[in-house]
Amino acid sequence: MINSEIKLPRREREKLFRRNEILEAATKLFAEKGYDYTTLDEIAEKAEFGKGTIYNYFKSKEEIFHLIIEQIFEGHFNILSEAIKNTNTFKDLVTIITEDIFKFCLNNKEQFKILVQVRTNNLKLGFKKCSDKCAYYDKEIFIMYKDVLVKSIKSGEIVDMDTDSLIIFYPSFVFPYIVSLISFKGEENIDIKKEVLFLNNLIFNGILKR
């Protein structure tokens, strides 16, 4: 990232810097106040730019919000793509993805808060929650998970079950757990390796004694 920016002309580097500053300010405000209660004036003030400067880079608050969500989904898409290439079993894939989710949530607190709000439909927005690009990544992620699950069922690694339901269950299981974990333990006391092992054991072995 740094090397690519150095190669850009000074004016382009300055524009990229301002754009990133606006996105960072908006992310903090959306996470703190929610989309509905955040204004462009507040974003401009937080970024220490005039409101007119915001319009040089973005058409609206909605466009800023969409881009933030798109970046989150794109990041998960790229992580999942790499994980699938580098794992041979579904259990290994789940281990890697769960660990990456924990790292994302703990290292990107504002983005995590926004993602939770979107996923749990707590945002009362006057427009569709996902842009076309966001919807594309969401669909592709779903397809990749489904393909892996179908192969794992055929290979006999996991039992035959409703793959669509399992794909929906996984994030709705992991994200709320992380939210509760942070609330009860505090993020500084979370042992990611230990928590991933716990979730994996719960998913693959359950709690019934055999």
Disulfide bonds with the S-S distance in Angstrom:
none
